[in-house]
């Protein structure tokens, strides 16, 4: 019974109607509190994306007459960040790419980030939160941290500062999130530079833009995909996607990777991996529900159907991967994965049942009897494990991951890096 109603629950939670109601209630509360133009900003000095975010907030505030209330946090929850060392390395490289894209400051070298320096930065920021020039102070603290200029000597922070950081972290968790570099506005979350376009459009819709022709500006990661000129000769180098059938972001990434491969006329190779939960890594409810709502916003923006979700975790994923080699032999590997992904992410088809699976198989153009016999073959597990090991070898751990030649990227938000590689652009 639970599996039967889950798609409807997910659809209700992620629906535009629910979002409008949620926004309306939050806006009414903000008006009554006099905070309708106030944005809460959570910054973790460990996360370099916060340094980039601070650099653009003054112009955002000026364009929409916003005020910002800042909260310093300092920890990374183990259940939210299962591979902290890999995450930190990726975050630094990713921030450097984003800084280049938006022409912001970030060091060319990899900073050491000794723990005392991070704590000193967090305490310095927390102690300045009530001051009117907090943004300027925090920007200088983070600039010094990321350029390796914050003292790394062990110091004992004031107890009041530690208490403030702890209260900020508690406030963040109670509000339903876990990341730094987050903006919280009238009940909705926006991560770093990548989700500022959603906030911009919301503020424009509310009539807050100072200029009549105001438009979203933080669109460089997606607006030009498959629109820039391409090389005259098609590439024989494949675009690879490390893909989990349970990951909503993998679903968006597959749809967009297919567009990119078709545009550049290159092969697309799908490399399935098991979902994090099936690899023994936790995905807490707060993270799961945020991802669903965030994916819905992104899917609407990109014109991809999403929200009527029949979670394929467990049997559904295994059945998909078991049939994948057969689909590949028939030249239908990509079609199989997309049809399956759309079925479980947008159509509420329960892939763990024979009835649902048969529907997906036949819509792909495969033979049901041959596909059903594949379910008894366990050899797919060897390929999936090899894909996982290769993903880690590339310095990634989550999906979707992409590779084109020597260039790798994590997340559908970074397909612009792959497009650069396909075009032969030099960073």
N, C-alpha and C positions, 0 to 999 in steps of 0.2 A: 504493500500500500504506500509506504513512504517513497519508494522509487517512482511510483506512478504519479504522485502529486508534486515531486521535487521540481520538474520542469515548470509547473505553473507558479510555484513559489519564486523561482528564479526570474521568471518572466515578470511577475508582479513587482519584485524588488528593483529590477533594472528598467522598468518601463518608463517612457517619457512622462506618462501621467503621474506616476509615483514621484518622479523627480520634480515635476512642477508643483505637486502638493507639498513635498518636502521643502522646496525652495520658498514657496509661499508662506508656510508656517514660520520658517527661519527668518524671512524678511519682516514679517509682522512682529516677531519678537525683537529683532534688531531695531526696528522703528520705535518700539516702546522703550527700549533701553538707550536710544540715541546713538547706536553703534552701526547704522546702516552703511557707513563708509569705512568701517574699521576691519582690517584684515589681521588675523593672528599669524605670526611667522615663527616656525619652530626651526632652530638652527643647531646642528650638531657639528662642532669643529672637526670631527673625524671625517665628515662627509664633504668632499671638495665641491660638490654641487651647491652647497650653501654659500660658498665664497662667490661663485658666479651669480647666484640669485641676488645676493646683497648688492652686487654691482649694477643690477638693472632695476631694483625696486624704486630708487628715487624717480626715475623717468616714468615708471608705471604709476606711482603715486601722483605725480604732477599731471599726467594725462587724464586721470579719473578722479582727482581730488580725494585721494585715499589717505588714511592714517594707518600706521602699522603698530601692532603691539607685539613685542618680541619676547620669545621664550627660549632660553638656552637649555639644551639637553646634551647628555654626554655618553650614554651607553648604547650598545648595540645588543638587542635581545638575541640570545642564542637560538631560540626557536624561530625567530624572524630572519636571522642571518646565519644559516647553517654552515657556511664556508666563509668565515670572516676574513681570513687572509687573502683568499682569492677575490672576495668582494672589494677589499681595500685596494688591491692592485688594479683591478678593473676600474674602480671608481676614479682613480687618479688619471689613468689613461683616457677614460671617457670624458672627464672634465676638460682635459687638454684638447680633445677633439671639439667639444662644444665651445670652448673658449675661442678656438680658431674659427669656428663657423660664425659666431656672433661677435668676434673681434673684442674679446674681453681679456683681462689679465689672468695668466696662469703660467707657472714656471715650466720651462722646457725640460728640466731635470725631474727625477723622482725624489721628492723630499723624504727624509728619514722618518719623520714623525715619531720621535721618542715619546713614550707615554707621559712623562712629566711635562713635556711641552704642550701636549694636547690638554692635559688637566689645567695647566696654567692658563691656556687660552680660554677654556670653558669657564674657569673662575673669573677671569678678567671680563668676559662678556656678561656673565651673570651679574656681576657687581655693578655693571653699567646699565642694566635694563631699564631702570627708572629715570635715567637721565635723557634729556631731550635730544642730545647728540649721539644717542646709542649707535645709530647706523654708521656714523663716521668712525666711532671708536671700534666697533666690531669689525668694520671693513679693514681697518689698520691692523687689528689683532690677527685676523685671518690672513691678510696679506703677509704679515711677518711669519705666521705659522707655515704657510705653504711655500714661502721662499726660504725657510730654514733659519729665521731670525728670532724666534721666540726662545727665551732661556729654557733649557731643559733641566735646570737644577731642581732638586726635590724641595718643594716648599709646602708649608702647611696652610691650606686655604682657610679663611674664616668659616666658622661653623654656619653662619648665616648664609654664606654663598653656597655651601654644599646643600643646605636645606632648600634653598631656592631651586637649585638644579633638580633635586629630588621631587619637589612639588611640580615643577614643569613637566618632568617625565610622567608623573602621575596624571597630570592634566591631559597630556598627549594621549595616554592610554585610555583614560576615561572618555575622551572625545572620539575614540575609535581608531587610533592610528599608532604607528610604530616607527616611522621613518623621520629623519631630520630633513631639512630642505623642503619643508612642507608649508603651504599656505592653507589656512582654514578660513573660509568666508561663508557666512550664513549656512553652516551645516555641511558644506561640501569641501573636499580636499583637492589640492592642486600641487603636484610634485615638480619642484625645480623649474627649469626653463621649459621642459617638455610639455607641461600642462598649462602654461601661462596663456596659451591661445584660447583655452576653454574659459578661463577667468576673464580674459579680455572681451570675448563675445558676450559673456553674461553681463558684464558691466556696460557694454555698448547697448545691449537690449534694455537695460534699466534706464538708459538715457544719461549715464554718468560721463560720457565722453565730452571733453571740452570743445572738441572740434566736430563739426557736423559730418565730416567724411571720415571719422575715426574708423580704423580697421585693425584687426588682429595683426600683430607684427612678429610674433614668435612662432613662425610657421616654416622656418627654413629646413627643418628636419623632414618635412613631408610634402610641402606644396609643390616642389619641383620634380618629384619622383616621376620618371617616365615622361618628362616634358623637355628635358635638356637635349641638345643634339647628341647623337650617338656615332660611334665609328662607322665608317662605310662598310667594313667587312665584319660579318658575324664572328663571334668568338667561339672557339672550340673548348675553351676553359669552362668547366661546369660551375654553376652556382649551387653550393651545397647548403642545405638547411637541416640543422639538428632540431628535431621536432618531437614534441610530446603530444599525444592525442588528447590528453586531459587539459593541457594548458590553453586558456583562452588567448593569450598573447601569441602562442604558436599558431593558432588558427588565423589570427590576423596576419601574422608573419608569412604563413603559407600563401594566403590570398595575394598578398603584396609581392612576395617573391615570384609567384607565377606571372604577375603582371610585368615584373622587371625582366625575368628570363625571356618572356615573349617579346618585350620591347627591344631587348638587345640580341635576340635570336641566339641564345646560348642554352645548353642543356641545363636542366634542373634535376639535381639529385637529392632525394629526401632520405635523411638518416634518422630513423626513429630511435628514441630512447625512452626508458620507463619514466613515468611521472615521479616527482620527488617523494610522494608518500609511499609509492611502491619500491623506492630505494631506501626507505627507512628514515626519511627526513620529514619533519613536521610542517604542516601548513595550517597555522592557527586560524580560527574562524574570522578574526578581525582582518587578517590578510586576505582570506578567501573572498569575503564579501566586498572588500574594497576593490579587489581585482575585477570582480564581476561588474561592479558599477563603473569602474574606470574603463574597462573594455567596451562597455556599452556606449560610453561617450565617444571613444575612439572609433568604434565601428560605425556609428552614425555619421561622424565626420568624414570617414573614408567611403561611405556607401556600401558597407558590408553587413549583411543580415546577422543578428546576434541577439541572444537573450532567452530563447525558449530552449533551456539547457537540460539535457538528459545525461547526467554525469556518467562517463564511461569507465570510471575508476574500477580497477580490478578486471573482471571478466570482459568488459567491453573493450578495454585497451588490449588485452591479450588476444582476443579474437581478431581485432583489427590487424595487429602485427603478425598473427599467424597466417592471415590471408595475403598480406603484403607481398611476399615473394611470388605467389601465384599471379597477383595483379601485375607485378613487374615483368614476369615472363610473357604476359599478354600485351605488354606495352601500355598498360593502364595504371602504372604506379601512382602517378600524380593525380589522375582522375579518381582513383580509389581513395587516396588520402583526403582530397578535397571533398568528395561526396560524403565520406564518413564524417569529416570534421563539420561540414554544414549540417549533417543530420543530427549530430549530438549537441551542437552549439546554437542552432537556429531553428530546428524543426522538432525538437523534443522526441526524437526517435530513440527508443531504448535498445541499445546495441547488445546488451547482455542477453536479450531474448532472441530465439530463432526467428520469430516473426519480424522483429526489427532488423536483425542482421540480414535476413534474406532480402528485405526491401532495399537495403543499402547495396548489397551485392548486385542485384539485378539492375538497379538504376545506374550502376557503374558500367554495366555491360559484361559482367562476368557470369559464369555458369554456377548456379547455386549448389548443385551436387558436388562439383569439383571443389568449390570453395569450402563446403562443409567438411569434406575429407581433410582439408588443410588444418582444421582445428585439432587434429590428433597429432600433428607434427610439431615437436618442440624445438626444432633446430633454429627457429627465428630468434631464440633467446641468445644464442651465441653472437649473432650479428648486432643485436640491440646492445649487448654488453660491450662489444668492440666499439660501437658508436659512443657509448658513455665514456669509455677510456680515452678515445680520441678527443672528445669534448673537453675533458680535464687536461689533456696534454696541451690543448690550445689555450689553457688558462681560464676556461669557462666552466661553469657548473650548472647553470640554468639554461632554460630554453625560452624562445628560439635563439639558436646560435647560427651564424652565417659565415661562410667562407667562400671567397673568390680568389683563386691563386694564393698569394701570400697574405691577403688581407682578411682579417676576421672581425666580426662584430657581434655584439649581444643585444638582442631585443629588436622588435620591429621598428622602434624609433630610430635605429641606427642604419637602416637600409640606405640612407644617403651616402654613408661611407662605402658601401658596396657599389653604389652607382658611380661614385668617384673612381673606384678601381676599374670598373667596366669601361669607363670613358678614358681611362689613362691619365686622369688628373693627378697632378703632383700636390701633396699637402703643403 
